[in-house]
C-alpha cells in the first residue's frame, strides 16, 4: 500500500487514520480467516506490518518532539 517515504510525508492525523483503517481491515481479514474465506493470507501480514510502521513513525515523532523541547 504505502511505502515508508509516503508514510513519513503524512501528517499526524493522516497517520492516525491510516493506522485505524489498517486495524479495521486486519479485523475483517481475521474474521475471514476464521470462516476459511480468506483469499490471500499474505494480506494479514501486510496489514500487521503497516500498523507497526505507522506506530513506529508515531513513536519517532513523539521522541523527536520531546528532544526538541529540551
FITORGU-451067 format. One record per atom (N, C-alpha, C, CB): x, y, z; atom name; residue number from 1. Coordinates in steps of 0.05 Angstrom, whole numbers, plus 5000, padded with zeros to 4 digits. Glycine has a CB too. Example, Ala and Ser with C-alpha at 12.3 -4.5 7.8 and 13.67 -1.06 7.14 Angstrom:
// residues 2
+------+------+------+----+-----+
:    u :    v :    w :  a :   k :
+------+------+------+----+-----+
: 5264 : 4886 : 5156 :  N :   1 :
: 5246 : 4910 : 5156 : CA :   1 :
: 5264 : 4934 : 5156 :  C :   1 :
: 5226 : 4911 : 5181 : CB :   1 :
: 5257 : 4955 : 5142 :  N :   2 :
: 5273 : 4979 : 5143 : CA :   2 :
: 5258 : 5001 : 5157 :  C :   2 :
: 5282 : 4988 : 5114 : CB :   2 :
+------+------+------+----+-----+
// end
This chain:
// residues 70
+------+------+------+----+-----+
:    u :    v :    w :  a :   k :
+------+------+------+----+-----+
: 5017 : 4976 : 5000 :  N :   1 :
: 5000 : 5000 : 5000 : CA :   1 :
: 5018 : 5025 : 5000 :  C :   1 :
: 4981 : 5000 : 5024 : CB :   1 :
: 5027 : 5033 : 5023 :  N :   2 :
: 5044 : 5057 : 5025 : CA :   2 :
: 5072 : 5048 : 5033 :  C :   2 :
: 5032 : 5077 : 5045 : CB :   2 :
: 5091 : 5060 : 5021 :  N :   3 :
: 5118 : 5054 : 5030 : CA :   3 :
: 5126 : 5074 : 5051 :  C :   3 :
: 5138 : 5055 : 5006 : CB :   3 :
: 5150 : 5070 : 5062 :  N :   4 :
: 5158 : 5085 : 5086 : CA :   4 :
: 5161 : 5115 : 5079 :  C :   4 :
: 5184 : 5075 : 5096 : CB :   4 :
: 5171 : 5122 : 5056 :  N :   5 :
: 5174 : 5150 : 5049 : CA :   5 :
: 5147 : 5164 : 5047 :  C :   5 :
: 5189 : 5154 : 5023 : CB :   5 :
: 5127 : 5150 : 5037 :  N :   6 :
: 5100 : 5162 : 5035 : CA :   6 :
: 5088 : 5165 : 5063 :  C :   6 :
: 5081 : 5144 : 5018 : CB :   6 :
: 5093 : 5146 : 5081 :  N :   7 :
: 5084 : 5149 : 5108 : CA :   7 :
: 5097 : 5172 : 5123 :  C :   7 :
: 5088 : 5123 : 5123 : CB :   7 :
: 5123 : 5176 : 5118 :  N :   8 :
: 5137 : 5198 : 5131 : CA :   8 :
: 5127 : 5225 : 5123 :  C :   8 :
: 5167 : 5196 : 5125 : CB :   8 :
: 5117 : 5227 : 5099 :  N :   9 :
: 5106 : 5252 : 5089 : CA :   9 :
: 5079 : 5259 : 5099 :  C :   9 :
: 5106 : 5252 : 5058 : CB :   9 :
: 5065 : 5239 : 5111 :  N :  10 :
: 5038 : 5244 : 5121 : CA :  10 :
: 5039 : 5260 : 5147 :  C :  10 :
: 5024 : 5217 : 5126 : CB :  10 :
: 5017 : 5274 : 5152 :  N :  11 :
: 5014 : 5288 : 5177 : CA :  11 :
: 5006 : 5268 : 5199 :  C :  11 :
: 4992 : 5310 : 5175 : CB :  11 :
: 5006 : 5278 : 5224 :  N :  12 :
: 4999 : 5260 : 5246 : CA :  12 :
: 4970 : 5250 : 5244 :  C :  12 :
: 5002 : 5275 : 5273 : CB :  12 :
: 4952 : 5267 : 5235 :  N :  13 :
: 4925 : 5259 : 5232 : CA :  13 :
: 4922 : 5238 : 5210 :  C :  13 :
: 4907 : 5283 : 5225 : CB :  13 :
: 4936 : 5241 : 5188 :  N :  14 :
: 4935 : 5222 : 5167 : CA :  14 :
: 4946 : 5195 : 5176 :  C :  14 :
: 4950 : 5232 : 5142 : CB :  14 :
: 4968 : 5196 : 5191 :  N :  15 :
: 4979 : 5171 : 5202 : CA :  15 :
: 4959 : 5157 : 5220 :  C :  15 :
: 5005 : 5176 : 5217 : CB :  15 :
: 4946 : 5172 : 5237 :  N :  16 :
: 4926 : 5160 : 5255 : CA :  16 :
: 4904 : 5147 : 5239 :  C :  16 :
: 4915 : 5182 : 5274 : CB :  16 :
: 4895 : 5161 : 5218 :  N :  17 :
: 4873 : 5150 : 5201 : CA :  17 :
: 4883 : 5124 : 5187 :  C :  17 :
: 4864 : 5171 : 5181 : CB :  17 :
: 4907 : 5124 : 5177 :  N :  18 :
: 4918 : 5101 : 5164 : CA :  18 :
: 4920 : 5077 : 5183 :  C :  18 :
: 4946 : 5108 : 5152 : CB :  18 :
: 4929 : 5082 : 5207 :  N :  19 :
: 4930 : 5061 : 5227 : CA :  19 :
: 4903 : 5050 : 5233 :  C :  19 :
: 4944 : 5071 : 5253 : CB :  19 :
: 4883 : 5068 : 5236 :  N :  20 :
: 4856 : 5059 : 5242 : CA :  20 :
: 4844 : 5042 : 5220 :  C :  20 :
: 4838 : 5084 : 5248 : CB :  20 :
: 4849 : 5051 : 5195 :  N :  21 :
: 4839 : 5036 : 5172 : CA :  21 :
: 4852 : 5008 : 5170 :  C :  21 :
: 4843 : 5051 : 5146 : CB :  21 :
: 4878 : 5007 : 5175 :  N :  22 :
: 4892 : 4982 : 5174 : CA :  22 :
: 4883 : 4963 : 5196 :  C :  22 :
: 4923 : 4987 : 5176 : CB :  22 :
: 4877 : 4974 : 5220 :  N :  23 :
: 4868 : 4957 : 5242 : CA :  23 :
: 4840 : 4946 : 5235 :  C :  23 :
: 4867 : 4974 : 5268 : CB :  23 :
: 4823 : 4963 : 5224 :  N :  24 :
: 4796 : 4953 : 5216 : CA :  24 :
: 4798 : 4932 : 5195 :  C :  24 :
: 4778 : 4977 : 5207 : CB :  24 :
: 4815 : 4936 : 5175 :  N :  25 :
: 4819 : 4917 : 5154 : CA :  25 :
: 4830 : 4891 : 5165 :  C :  25 :
: 4837 : 4928 : 5132 : CB :  25 :
: 4849 : 4893 : 5184 :  N :  26 :
: 4860 : 4869 : 5196 : CA :  26 :
: 4838 : 4853 : 5211 :  C :  26 :
: 4883 : 4877 : 5216 : CB :  26 :
: 4821 : 4867 : 5224 :  N :  27 :
: 4798 : 4853 : 5238 : CA :  27 :
: 4781 : 4838 : 5218 :  C :  27 :
: 4781 : 4874 : 5254 : CB :  27 :
: 4774 : 4851 : 5196 :  N :  28 :
: 4758 : 4838 : 5176 : CA :  28 :
: 4772 : 4813 : 5164 :  C :  28 :
: 4751 : 4857 : 5153 : CB :  28 :
: 4798 : 4816 : 5160 :  N :  29 :
: 4814 : 4794 : 5149 : CA :  29 :
: 4815 : 4770 : 5169 :  C :  29 :
: 4842 : 4803 : 5141 : CB :  29 :
: 4817 : 4777 : 5194 :  N :  30 :
: 4818 : 4756 : 5215 : CA :  30 :
: 4792 : 4741 : 5216 :  C :  30 :
: 4825 : 4767 : 5242 : CB :  30 :
: 4770 : 4755 : 5213 :  N :  31 :
: 4743 : 4742 : 5212 : CA :  31 :
: 4741 : 4724 : 5188 :  C :  31 :
: 4721 : 4763 : 5212 : CB :  31 :
: 4751 : 4734 : 5165 :  N :  32 :
: 4750 : 4717 : 5141 : CA :  32 :
: 4768 : 4693 : 5144 :  C :  32 :
: 4760 : 4734 : 5116 : CB :  32 :
: 4791 : 4696 : 5158 :  N :  33 :
: 4809 : 4673 : 5162 : CA :  33 :
: 4795 : 4652 : 5179 :  C :  33 :
: 4835 : 4683 : 5174 : CB :  33 :
: 4780 : 4661 : 5199 :  N :  34 :
: 4767 : 4642 : 5217 : CA :  34 :
: 4744 : 4627 : 5203 :  C :  34 :
: 4755 : 4656 : 5241 : CB :  34 :
: 4731 : 4640 : 5184 :  N :  35 :
: 4710 : 4627 : 5169 : CA :  35 :
: 4720 : 4613 : 5143 :  C :  35 :
: 4688 : 4647 : 5161 : CB :  35 :
: 4747 : 4613 : 5141 :  N :  36 :
: 4760 : 4600 : 5118 : CA :  36 :
: 4752 : 4611 : 5091 :  C :  36 :
: 4755 : 4570 : 5119 : CB :  36 :
: 4747 : 4637 : 5090 :  N :  37 :
: 4740 : 4650 : 5065 : CA :  37 :
: 4761 : 4671 : 5057 :  C :  37 :
: 4713 : 4663 : 5067 : CB :  37 :
: 4785 : 4668 : 5068 :  N :  38 :
: 4807 : 4687 : 5062 : CA :  38 :
: 4820 : 4680 : 5036 :  C :  38 :
: 4827 : 4688 : 5086 : CB :  38 :
: 4821 : 4699 : 5017 :  N :  39 :
: 4833 : 4693 : 4991 : CA :  39 :
: 4863 : 4695 : 4992 :  C :  39 :
: 4822 : 4712 : 4971 : CB :  39 :
: 4873 : 4715 : 5006 :  N :  40 :
: 4902 : 4720 : 5006 : CA :  40 :
: 4912 : 4722 : 5035 :  C :  40 :
: 4908 : 4745 : 4991 : CB :  40 :
: 4924 : 4701 : 5045 :  N :  41 :
: 4934 : 4701 : 5073 : CA :  41 :
: 4956 : 4722 : 5077 :  C :  41 :
: 4944 : 4674 : 5080 : CB :  41 :
: 4970 : 4730 : 5056 :  N :  42 :
: 4991 : 4749 : 5059 : CA :  42 :
: 4981 : 4777 : 5066 :  C :  42 :
: 5007 : 4751 : 5033 : CB :  42 :
: 4955 : 4781 : 5062 :  N :  43 :
: 4943 : 4807 : 5070 : CA :  43 :
: 4944 : 4811 : 5100 :  C :  43 :
: 4914 : 4809 : 5060 : CB :  43 :
: 4942 : 4790 : 5115 :  N :  44 :
: 4944 : 4792 : 5144 : CA :  44 :
: 4971 : 4803 : 5152 :  C :  44 :
: 4939 : 4764 : 5158 : CB :  44 :
: 4992 : 4792 : 5142 :  N :  45 :
: 5019 : 4801 : 5148 : CA :  45 :
: 5023 : 4830 : 5138 :  C :  45 :
: 5040 : 4783 : 5135 : CB :  45 :
: 5013 : 4836 : 5115 :  N :  46 :
: 5016 : 4863 : 5104 : CA :  46 :
: 5003 : 4884 : 5122 :  C :  46 :
: 5004 : 4864 : 5075 : CB :  46 :
: 4979 : 4878 : 5132 :  N :  47 :
: 4965 : 4897 : 5149 : CA :  47 :
: 4979 : 4899 : 5177 :  C :  47 :
: 4936 : 4888 : 5153 : CB :  47 :
: 4988 : 4877 : 5188 :  N :  48 :
: 5002 : 4878 : 5213 : CA :  48 :
: 5027 : 4895 : 5211 :  C :  48 :
: 5010 : 4850 : 5223 : CB :  48 :
: 5041 : 4892 : 5189 :  N :  49 :
: 5066 : 4908 : 5185 : CA :  49 :
: 5060 : 4937 : 5180 :  C :  49 :
: 5081 : 4896 : 5161 : CB :  49 :
: 5038 : 4943 : 5167 :  N :  50 :
: 5030 : 4971 : 5162 : CA :  50 :
: 5024 : 4985 : 5189 :  C :  50 :
: 5005 : 4973 : 5144 : CB :  50 :
: 5010 : 4971 : 5206 :  N :  51 :
: 5004 : 4982 : 5233 : CA :  51 :
: 5030 : 4986 : 5248 :  C :  51 :
: 4985 : 4963 : 5248 : CB :  51 :
: 5048 : 4967 : 5247 :  N :  52 :
: 5074 : 4970 : 5261 : CA :  52 :
: 5090 : 4994 : 5250 :  C :  52 :
: 5090 : 4944 : 5258 : CB :  52 :
: 5090 : 4997 : 5224 :  N :  53 :
: 5104 : 5020 : 5212 : CA :  53 :
: 5093 : 5047 : 5221 :  C :  53 :
: 5103 : 5019 : 5181 : CB :  53 :
: 5067 : 5049 : 5221 :  N :  54 :
: 5054 : 5074 : 5229 : CA :  54 :
: 5060 : 5079 : 5259 :  C :  54 :
: 5024 : 5072 : 5224 : CB :  54 :
: 5057 : 5059 : 5276 :  N :  55 :
: 5063 : 5063 : 5304 : CA :  55 :
: 5092 : 5070 : 5309 :  C :  55 :
: 5055 : 5038 : 5320 : CB :  55 :
: 5110 : 5059 : 5294 :  N :  56 :
: 5138 : 5066 : 5296 : CA :  56 :
: 5143 : 5095 : 5289 :  C :  56 :
: 5155 : 5047 : 5279 : CB :  56 :
: 5131 : 5104 : 5267 :  N :  57 :
: 5134 : 5132 : 5259 : CA :  57 :
: 5122 : 5151 : 5280 :  C :  57 :
: 5121 : 5137 : 5232 : CB :  57 :
: 5099 : 5143 : 5291 :  N :  58 :
: 5087 : 5160 : 5312 : CA :  58 :
: 5105 : 5162 : 5336 :  C :  58 :
: 5059 : 5149 : 5320 : CB :  58 :
: 5117 : 5140 : 5344 :  N :  59 :
: 5135 : 5140 : 5367 : CA :  59 :
: 5160 : 5157 : 5361 :  C :  59 :
: 5144 : 5111 : 5374 : CB :  59 :
: 5171 : 5154 : 5337 :  N :  60 :
: 5194 : 5171 : 5329 : CA :  60 :
: 5187 : 5200 : 5331 :  C :  60 :
: 5203 : 5164 : 5301 : CB :  60 :
: 5163 : 5208 : 5322 :  N :  61 :
: 5156 : 5236 : 5323 : CA :  61 :
: 5152 : 5246 : 5352 :  C :  61 :
: 5130 : 5240 : 5308 : CB :  61 :
: 5142 : 5229 : 5369 :  N :  62 :
: 5139 : 5237 : 5397 : CA :  62 :
: 5166 : 5241 : 5410 :  C :  62 :
: 5123 : 5215 : 5413 : CB :  62 :
: 5185 : 5223 : 5404 :  N :  63 :
: 5212 : 5225 : 5415 : CA :  63 :
: 5226 : 5249 : 5405 :  C :  63 :
: 5228 : 5199 : 5409 : CB :  63 :
: 5223 : 5255 : 5379 :  N :  64 :
: 5235 : 5278 : 5367 : CA :  64 :
: 5223 : 5304 : 5378 :  C :  64 :
: 5231 : 5278 : 5336 : CB :  64 :
: 5198 : 5305 : 5384 :  N :  65 :
: 5185 : 5328 : 5395 : CA :  65 :
: 5194 : 5332 : 5424 :  C :  65 :
: 5154 : 5325 : 5395 : CB :  65 :
: 5198 : 5310 : 5438 :  N :  66 :
: 5207 : 5313 : 5466 : CA :  66 :
: 5236 : 5322 : 5467 :  C :  66 :
: 5205 : 5285 : 5481 : CB :  66 :
: 5252 : 5313 : 5448 :  N :  67 :
: 5280 : 5322 : 5446 : CA :  67 :
: 5282 : 5351 : 5438 :  C :  67 :
: 5296 : 5304 : 5427 : CB :  67 :
: 5264 : 5360 : 5422 :  N :  68 :
: 5264 : 5388 : 5413 : CA :  68 :
: 5257 : 5407 : 5435 :  C :  68 :
: 5245 : 5392 : 5389 : CB :  68 :
: 5240 : 5398 : 5453 :  N :  69 :
: 5232 : 5416 : 5475 : CA :  69 :
: 5253 : 5418 : 5497 :  C :  69 :
: 5205 : 5406 : 5487 : CB :  69 :
: 5272 : 5400 : 5498 :  N :  70 :
: 5292 : 5401 : 5519 : CA :  70 :
: 5312 : 5422 : 5514 :  C :  70 :
: 5306 : 5375 : 5521 : CB :  70 :
+------+------+------+----+-----+
// end
